[in-house]
């Protein structure tokens, strides 16, 4: 059965604003590999709209190869977007969900193939409450943002995790791999 993997970036103080982190070549390479290992990535509308930025690198490549490779990987992986306002999307590899989140996840888990990636804060919170995430890959950047959205806002019950792996990047970021106990 496929695993549901929540992969997300945040600062030392828990801010998950995409502009607060310090992505570098090594981090882009890591996420390119992760995307290549997934069968699908699920986004909420806001994160999906932010990720559309990477489409520009397909038309006008960067001088930094790792960013171009990430753009190719994010373009290639199928995306399912959960939104109450979007009725269609124009990214060829993306579709708007036609079922609710829980039903979609349970259906995807039964299919053979690679793991399911979750790349949106709102979906991570919803799936955490439904106890449908098998692994959390939290990349913590060595920055204190001071304010902003927290990844685990609105969680009302205590959840205990088991640390199963770590990955340290030369730039100071670290990924903590957790599984719920």
Helices and strands as residue ranges (DSSP letters): E 4-11, H 25-36, E 38-44, H 45-51, G 52-55, H 56-59, H 65-76, E 78-82, E 94-96, H 101-110, E 115-118, H 121-129, E 135-141, E 161-168, E 174-180
